[in-house]
Amino acid sequence: VENIWTEVVDYVQQYHIGSHISAHVPTQVISFFATLRGYLQAVPTSVWNSIPLTVISTVLSLMIIPWSLMKIDDFFQNLAEKKKESKAK
């Protein structure tokens, strides 16, 4: 994240974009993003490296696994109904 931020700052300074934009941005917004940048830089690199695995694990555990269990349950419910119908005949 720090490398990306550095690239953005370099780009803004290179094309003198910052002076035009900052003249129209309220100081509260600039202060907020400066504080946010400080918090983001305080996060260790190992945490940023583990985020993709965390997101994938979360998606699997919250969406895919319950959906799979529901499909398995539906399959066995259909089997039970077919067996009940065949015994009734």
NUZA-730316 format. One record per residue: residue number from 1; residue in one letter; x, y, z of N, C-alpha, C in turn. Coordinates in Angstrom, 2 decimals, decimal comma. Layout:
i | aa | n.X | n.Y | n.Z | ca.X | ca.Y | ca.Z | c.X | c.Y | c.Z
NUM | A | X | Y | Z | X | Y | Z | X | Y | Z
...
% end
This chain:
i | aa | n.X | n.Y | n.Z | ca.X | ca.Y | ca.Z | c.X | c.Y | c.Z
1 | V | 0,83 | -1,19 | 0,00 | 0,00 | 0,00 | 0,00 | 0,88 | 1,25 | 0,00
2 | E | 1,95 | 1,20 | 0,74 | 2,82 | 2,37 | 0,80 | 3,43 | 2,68 | -0,56
3 | N | 3,79 | 1,63 | -1,33 | 4,35 | 1,85 | -2,66 | 3,33 | 2,49 | -3,60
4 | I | 2,09 | 2,05 | -3,51 | 1,04 | 2,62 | -4,35 | 0,83 | 4,08 | -3,99
5 | W | 0,80 | 4,36 | -2,67 | 0,61 | 5,74 | -2,23 | 1,75 | 6,62 | -2,72
6 | T | 2,97 | 6,10 | -2,66 | 4,14 | 6,86 | -3,12 | 4,02 | 7,15 | -4,61
7 | E | 3,58 | 6,17 | -5,39 | 3,41 | 6,38 | -6,83 | 2,35 | 7,44 | -7,12
8 | V | 1,27 | 7,41 | -6,37 | 0,21 | 8,41 | -6,57 | 0,74 | 9,80 | -6,24
9 | V | 1,44 | 9,91 | -5,13 | 1,99 | 11,22 | -4,73 | 2,99 | 11,72 | -5,78
10 | D | 3,85 | 10,83 | -6,27 | 4,81 | 11,22 | -7,31 | 4,10 | 11,70 | -8,57
11 | Y | 3,04 | 10,99 | -8,97 | 2,29 | 11,37 | -10,17 | 1,65 | 12,75 | -9,99
12 | V | 1,05 | 12,95 | -8,82 | 0,39 | 14,23 | -8,55 | 1,42 | 15,37 | -8,55
13 | Q | 2,57 | 15,13 | -7,94 | 3,60 | 16,17 | -7,91 | 4,19 | 16,42 | -9,29
14 | Q | 4,33 | 15,36 | -10,07 | 4,93 | 15,50 | -11,40 | 4,06 | 16,38 | -12,30
15 | Y | 2,77 | 16,20 | -12,23 | 1,89 | 16,96 | -13,12 | 1,23 | 18,16 | -12,42
16 | H | 1,69 | 18,49 | -11,23 | 1,22 | 19,65 | -10,47 | -0,30 | 19,63 | -10,28
17 | I | -0,81 | 18,43 | -10,07 | -2,25 | 18,29 | -9,89 | -2,66 | 18,71 | -8,48
18 | G | -1,79 | 18,43 | -7,52 | -2,12 | 18,66 | -6,11 | -2,50 | 20,09 | -5,80
19 | S | -1,81 | 21,05 | -6,37 | -2,10 | 22,45 | -6,04 | -3,47 | 22,87 | -6,55
20 | H | -3,88 | 22,36 | -7,69 | -5,20 | 22,70 | -8,24 | -6,31 | 22,03 | -7,44
21 | I | -6,08 | 20,78 | -7,06 | -7,12 | 20,04 | -6,34 | -7,22 | 20,52 | -4,89
22 | S | -6,07 | 20,64 | -4,22 | -6,11 | 20,98 | -2,80 | -6,69 | 22,37 | -2,55
23 | A | -6,68 | 23,22 | -3,54 | -7,27 | 24,55 | -3,36 | -8,79 | 24,47 | -3,22
24 | H | -9,39 | 23,38 | -3,74 | -10,84 | 23,25 | -3,71 | -11,33 | 22,21 | -2,70
25 | V | -10,41 | 21,54 | -2,04 | -10,78 | 20,49 | -1,08 | -10,75 | 21,08 | 0,33
26 | P | -11,83 | 20,84 | 1,09 | -11,86 | 21,35 | 2,47 | -10,74 | 20,72 | 3,31
27 | T | -10,26 | 21,47 | 4,27 | -9,16 | 20,98 | 5,12 | -9,57 | 19,76 | 5,93
28 | Q | -10,85 | 19,62 | 6,27 | -11,30 | 18,44 | 7,01 | -11,09 | 17,18 | 6,19
29 | V | -11,35 | 17,27 | 4,89 | -11,17 | 16,11 | 4,02 | -9,69 | 15,77 | 3,91
30 | I | -8,85 | 16,76 | 3,74 | -7,41 | 16,53 | 3,65 | -6,91 | 15,92 | 4,96
31 | S | -7,37 | 16,44 | 6,08 | -6,98 | 15,92 | 7,39 | -7,44 | 14,47 | 7,56
32 | F | -8,67 | 14,19 | 7,13 | -9,20 | 12,83 | 7,24 | -8,34 | 11,85 | 6,46
33 | F | -8,00 | 12,19 | 5,22 | -7,21 | 11,28 | 4,40 | -5,77 | 11,17 | 4,89
34 | A | -5,25 | 12,22 | 5,48 | -3,90 | 12,15 | 6,08 | -3,92 | 11,20 | 7,27
35 | T | -4,96 | 11,27 | 8,09 | -5,10 | 10,35 | 9,22 | -5,29 | 8,93 | 8,74
36 | L | -6,13 | 8,75 | 7,73 | -6,36 | 7,42 | 7,16 | -5,07 | 6,82 | 6,62
37 | R | -4,29 | 7,65 | 5,95 | -3,00 | 7,19 | 5,41 | -2,09 | 6,73 | 6,54
38 | G | -2,08 | 7,45 | 7,65 | -1,27 | 7,05 | 8,80 | -1,69 | 5,70 | 9,36
39 | Y | -3,01 | 5,48 | 9,46 | -3,50 | 4,20 | 9,95 | -3,14 | 3,07 | 8,99
40 | L | -3,29 | 3,32 | 7,69 | -2,97 | 2,28 | 6,72 | -1,48 | 1,95 | 6,71
41 | Q | -0,65 | 2,93 | 6,91 | 0,79 | 2,67 | 6,95 | 1,21 | 1,94 | 8,22
42 | A | 0,40 | 2,02 | 9,26 | 0,71 | 1,33 | 10,51 | 0,44 | -0,17 | 10,42
43 | V | -0,35 | -0,58 | 9,43 | -0,65 | -2,01 | 9,26 | 0,57 | -2,70 | 8,64
44 | P | 1,01 | -3,80 | 9,26 | 2,20 | -4,51 | 8,73 | 1,95 | -5,09 | 7,34
45 | T | 3,01 | -5,23 | 6,58 | 2,92 | -5,78 | 5,22 | 2,38 | -7,19 | 5,22
46 | S | 2,69 | -7,96 | 6,24 | 2,20 | -9,35 | 6,29 | 0,68 | -9,41 | 6,32
47 | V | 0,06 | -8,41 | 6,93 | -1,41 | -8,36 | 6,96 | -1,94 | -8,11 | 5,55
48 | W | -1,34 | -7,16 | 4,83 | -1,78 | -6,87 | 3,47 | -1,58 | -8,09 | 2,57
49 | N | -0,51 | -8,85 | 2,80 | -0,25 | -10,04 | 1,99 | -1,26 | -11,15 | 2,25
50 | S | -1,83 | -11,19 | 3,45 | -2,77 | -12,25 | 3,78 | -4,23 | -11,91 | 3,44
51 | I | -4,50 | -10,70 | 3,02 | -5,88 | -10,29 | 2,74 | -6,54 | -11,12 | 1,64
52 | P | -5,88 | -11,44 | 0,51 | -6,57 | -12,25 | -0,50 | -7,04 | -13,61 | 0,04
53 | L | -6,20 | -14,28 | 0,80 | -6,58 | -15,56 | 1,39 | -7,74 | -15,39 | 2,36
54 | T | -7,73 | -14,33 | 3,11 | -8,81 | -14,06 | 4,06 | -10,13 | -13,83 | 3,34
55 | V | -10,10 | -13,08 | 2,25 | -11,32 | -12,81 | 1,49 | -11,87 | -14,10 | 0,88
56 | I | -10,99 | -14,91 | 0,31 | -11,43 | -16,18 | -0,30 | -12,02 | -17,10 | 0,76
57 | S | -11,37 | -17,20 | 1,91 | -11,88 | -18,04 | 2,99 | -13,24 | -17,55 | 3,48
58 | T | -13,39 | -16,26 | 3,57 | -14,66 | -15,70 | 4,04 | -15,78 | -15,99 | 3,05
59 | V | -15,51 | -15,82 | 1,76 | -16,52 | -16,10 | 0,74 | -16,91 | -17,57 | 0,78
60 | L | -15,92 | -18,44 | 0,89 | -16,22 | -19,87 | 0,95 | -17,06 | -20,22 | 2,17
61 | S | -16,69 | -19,69 | 3,30 | -17,40 | -20,08 | 4,52 | -18,79 | -19,45 | 4,63
62 | L | -18,98 | -18,28 | 4,05 | -20,27 | -17,61 | 4,17 | -21,25 | -17,91 | 3,05
63 | M | -20,74 | -18,31 | 1,88 | -21,63 | -18,48 | 0,73 | -21,59 | -19,89 | 0,14
64 | I | -20,43 | -20,34 | -0,23 | -20,31 | -21,60 | -0,98 | -20,67 | -22,81 | -0,13
65 | I | -20,13 | -22,88 | 1,07 | -20,39 | -24,05 | 1,92 | -21,86 | -24,15 | 2,31
66 | P | -22,52 | -23,10 | 2,77 | -23,96 | -23,24 | 3,06 | -24,78 | -23,60 | 1,82
67 | W | -24,43 | -23,04 | 0,66 | -25,15 | -23,38 | -0,57 | -24,97 | -24,87 | -0,89
68 | S | -23,75 | -25,38 | -0,74 | -23,49 | -26,79 | -1,00 | -24,28 | -27,67 | -0,04
69 | L | -24,30 | -27,33 | 1,21 | -25,06 | -28,11 | 2,18 | -26,56 | -28,10 | 1,87
70 | M | -27,06 | -26,96 | 1,41 | -28,47 | -26,88 | 1,05 | -28,78 | -27,78 | -0,15
71 | K | -27,87 | -27,80 | -1,15 | -28,08 | -28,66 | -2,31 | -28,03 | -30,14 | -1,92
72 | I | -27,11 | -30,51 | -1,03 | -27,03 | -31,90 | -0,56 | -28,31 | -32,26 | 0,18
73 | D | -28,81 | -31,37 | 1,02 | -30,05 | -31,62 | 1,74 | -31,22 | -31,78 | 0,77
74 | D | -31,30 | -30,94 | -0,25 | -32,36 | -31,07 | -1,25 | -32,29 | -32,41 | -1,96
75 | F | -31,10 | -32,86 | -2,29 | -30,91 | -34,13 | -2,96 | -31,46 | -35,28 | -2,10
76 | F | -31,10 | -35,30 | -0,82 | -31,57 | -36,38 | 0,04 | -33,05 | -36,25 | 0,36
77 | Q | -33,58 | -35,05 | 0,40 | -35,03 | -34,88 | 0,56 | -35,78 | -35,48 | -0,62
78 | N | -35,27 | -35,24 | -1,83 | -35,89 | -35,82 | -3,03 | -35,81 | -37,34 | -3,01
79 | L | -34,68 | -37,89 | -2,58 | -34,55 | -39,35 | -2,47 | -35,57 | -39,91 | -1,48
80 | A | -35,73 | -39,25 | -0,35 | -36,69 | -39,71 | 0,66 | -38,11 | -39,66 | 0,14
81 | E | -38,45 | -38,60 | -0,60 | -39,80 | -38,49 | -1,17 | -40,04 | -39,57 | -2,21
82 | K | -39,05 | -39,86 | -3,05 | -39,21 | -40,91 | -4,06 | -39,39 | -42,27 | -3,40
83 | K | -38,64 | -42,53 | -2,34 | -38,75 | -43,80 | -1,64 | -40,12 | -43,92 | -0,98
84 | K | -40,61 | -42,81 | -0,40 | -41,94 | -42,81 | 0,23 | -43,02 | -43,08 | -0,81
85 | E | -42,89 | -42,45 | -2,01 | -43,87 | -42,64 | -3,06 | -43,85 | -44,07 | -3,59
86 | S | -42,65 | -44,68 | -3,72 | -42,57 | -46,04 | -4,23 | -43,15 | -47,05 | -3,23
87 | K | -43,04 | -46,81 | -1,93 | -43,62 | -47,69 | -0,93 | -45,14 | -47,56 | -0,90
88 | A | -45,65 | -46,36 | -1,23 | -47,09 | -46,13 | -1,20 | -47,78 | -46,85 | -2,34
89 | K | -47,09 | -47,18 | -3,40 | -47,72 | -47,84 | -4,56 | -47,91 | -49,26 | -4,30
% end
